[in-house]
Amino acid sequence: MLMQGFAGLMSLLSLALILFSGFAVVDAAIRREDAYRAASKQTKPFWLIILSIAFVVNWLFSILSFLPVIGLIATIVYMVDVRPAVRQISGGGGRGRRGGGSSSDGPYGPYNGGR
């Protein structure tokens, strides 16, 4: 009984890792390549290769081995470091700001230049 519960938990964790790394691959594929260079975050092919390898490793190997952990680390680095920088460069997503805004808008509203 306990072993079946553990196996079920490991299956769910493995599925979560596969979905997480799959999302990262798709996200890296749809971003513009010049945004990676502008953000100084390697290149788009580099991240596509790394994240694709992480996806395949998560798909093929058990979560209890060390290779999926390495893939998870690469995916986390992409998601918390590269993705926000590339999104900021390419203009995607502004933390809930939907109506656009001018280039002089700060985090708390428009900036008037000290007037």
C-alpha positions in Angstrom: 0.0 0.0 0.0 2.7 2.5 1.0 4.8 1.5 -2.1 1.9 2.1 -4.4 1.4 5.6 -2.9 5.1 6.3 -3.3 5.0 5.1 -6.9 2.0 7.3 -7.6 3.7 10.3 -6.1 6.8 9.7 -8.2 4.6 9.4 -11.3 3.0 12.7 -10.6 6.3 14.4 -10.0 7.7 12.9 -13.2 4.7 14.2 -15.1 5.1 17.6 -13.6 8.7 17.7 -14.6 7.9 16.7 -18.1 5.2 19.4 -18.4 7.5 22.0 -16.9 10.4 21.3 -19.2 8.0 21.0 -22.2 6.6 24.4 -21.4 10.1 25.8 -21.2 11.0 24.3 -24.7 7.9 25.8 -26.3 8.4 29.1 -24.6 12.1 29.2 -25.8 11.0 28.3 -29.3 8.5 31.2 -29.7 10.8 33.9 -28.4 12.7 36.1 -30.9 16.3 35.2 -31.4 17.6 38.8 -31.2 16.0 39.2 -27.8 18.4 36.5 -26.4 21.4 38.4 -27.8 20.0 41.8 -26.5 19.6 40.3 -23.0 23.1 38.7 -23.1 21.6 35.3 -22.3 23.5 32.9 -24.7 21.6 32.2 -28.0 18.3 30.8 -28.9 19.7 27.6 -30.4 21.8 27.0 -27.2 18.7 27.2 -25.0 16.6 25.1 -27.3 19.2 22.4 -27.3 19.7 22.5 -23.5 15.9 22.5 -22.8 15.2 19.8 -25.4 17.8 17.6 -23.8 16.2 18.2 -20.4 12.8 17.3 -21.8 14.0 14.1 -23.3 15.9 13.1 -20.2 12.8 13.8 -18.0 10.8 11.7 -20.4 13.2 8.7 -20.5 14.7 8.5 -17.0 13.3 8.0 -13.6 13.1 11.0 -11.4 15.2 9.2 -8.8 18.3 9.4 -11.0 20.6 12.4 -11.2 20.0 13.3 -14.9 16.5 14.6 -14.5 17.7 16.7 -11.6 20.3 18.3 -13.9 17.6 18.9 -16.5 15.4 20.4 -13.8 18.2 22.8 -12.8 18.6 23.9 -16.5 14.9 24.4 -16.8 14.7 26.5 -13.6 17.6 28.6 -14.7 15.8 29.3 -18.0 12.5 30.1 -16.3 13.8 32.4 -13.5 16.7 34.1 -15.3 16.5 33.9 -19.1 12.8 34.1 -19.7 12.1 37.3 -17.7 15.0 39.0 -19.4 13.9 37.9 -22.9 10.3 38.9 -22.2 11.4 42.3 -21.0 13.4 42.9 -24.2 10.7 41.6 -26.5 8.0 43.5 -24.8 6.0 40.5 -23.6 4.1 40.8 -20.4 4.3 43.6 -17.9 3.0 42.2 -14.6 -0.7 42.8 -15.1 -0.5 45.9 -17.2 -2.8 45.4 -20.1 -3.5 48.8 -21.6 0.0 49.4 -22.8 1.4 52.7 -21.6 4.0 55.2 -22.7 7.7 54.8 -22.6 7.9 57.2 -19.6 5.7 55.1 -17.3 7.4 53.9 -14.2 6.4 51.1 -11.9 3.9 53.4 -10.0 2.6 55.5 -13.0 3.7 58.1 -15.4 7.0 59.9 -14.8 6.9 63.6 -15.5 10.6 64.3 -15.4 10.5 66.3 -12.1 8.0 68.9 -13.3 
